[in-house]
Every structure is written in C-alpha cells, then in structure tokens.
C-alpha cells in the first residue's frame, strides 16, 4: 500500500506539470528569429566564406539571408541561426528560441524521469505480477512506466545530441553543409588558397575542357585557371577537423552561452 504523498512530492509533481506547460508554450509561441531590420541589430554571425557567403538571397522571401539563416518551407519564413523545424512544438527553432527548446527537452526529461519513479513505486515490490494482474489501475500504471522508460532514453539521447552540436559549434541545419565540405575533402578537391579571392579562402578543383580549374564554393565561377594559377598558393585540405577552422566554434561553454543566453 502506498504511503500518503508528502508536501515535497506534491510540490515536485505540480512543478513538473507546470514546467512542461510553460516550456511547451514558450517553445511553441516564441519567435525563432524572423529576419527583420530589428532582429538583425544584435545578430553577431557573419559569413565564413566556406558554407555561408555574402549577399545570398532567399529565392522565396526575396531578402538577403545572413550567415547561419535558412528559409523554412513549413513556416514559409526565413529565420536567424536556423536549427530545425520541431514537429513537437510546431515551430522553428532558431536564434531567439533555442533556449526554450532546450528547456522543453529538460522539462520532458524531468517529467518522464519523475513520472517513471512514481509508477515504479506504485508497482513495487512485485512489479511484473502487478502489471499483469487484473487490476485496471496496475495495468495503466505499468503501461505508463514502460512508456516513461522508453521515451526518457530517447529524450536524453536527443538532448545529448544537441549538446554535442553545441560543443562542435554547429546547428542541425549546418550538418549537411559541413557534410558537403567533408565530401569534397574526401574527393581531394578542396584547396586553401593564398591570397584569398573576393574574401574566399577555399576553392574546389574541377575540370573544364580537360584542363584543371578551381571554382568558387559560392557560385561555381572559375576563379583560378592556367592564366593566373602562378599568382596563388594552393594547399589541399586533408582534414576538416585539423585543416579548417570553424569560426563559429568558440568552445563548448561560450557556444552554450551564445545559444541559450541570447
């Protein structure tokens, strides 16, 4: 037989429920960072001339997209520091609401963890006998325990994945862009050039009429060919991790502050 719920347990239950509602509301209804003149005033990210470039415009919104931004086809708008569109919150996650998304994850971990503990306590000491008994309450409690056990693992892993992205100084959206750079490195066609051309310090090796040329990562224009190749020093990039500096990565703690305490 369960002991009466104490004041601390009751507070924890109400707090957990309230935290879920607050975190969900903040994540679902907050502005991710629509690109406006006002939202750009304190925006600090600039093109790194590798995966983000100057004066790139959105083909849908017809506006200049700042570095690390993206157009969401679901919301039909462009957002600063776009991470992903969250189906659970029915909102994009970006510059201004990533903190509420992380709060949403923490709130769910707290609810699932504490809820699972309460369900476990209600079914002890003969756990599986109680679950399979004819008592309707025990069956429902057992189902909730199983669901909590499954979904807390998923939520913890998902939260850990996002913390890893913060550690690396990337967003979910940027993973594909960095994957393309890694692909070029694997093909041995990415080169660092000195001096830079129009701010671009990296070029892709290609072939034109059987002759090697080096093209822009931005718009695939030929930047270096036989006529000017002697004016530049080209060094092949052998590793994304060691040969390329991610200017958006300032170390885990500073990355975390920049993403969460906007």
Secondary structure by P-SEA (a helix, b strand, c coil): ccccccaaaaaaaaaaaaaaaaaaaaaaccccccccccccccccccccccccccccccccccccccccbbbbcccccccccccccccccccccccccaaaaaaaaaaaaaaaaaaaaaaaaaaccaaaaaaacccaaaaaaaaaaaaaaaaaaaaaaaaaaaaaaaaacccccaaaaaaaaaaaaaaccbbbbccccccccbbbbbbcccbbbbbbcccccccccccccccbbbbbbccccccccccccccaaaaaaaaccc
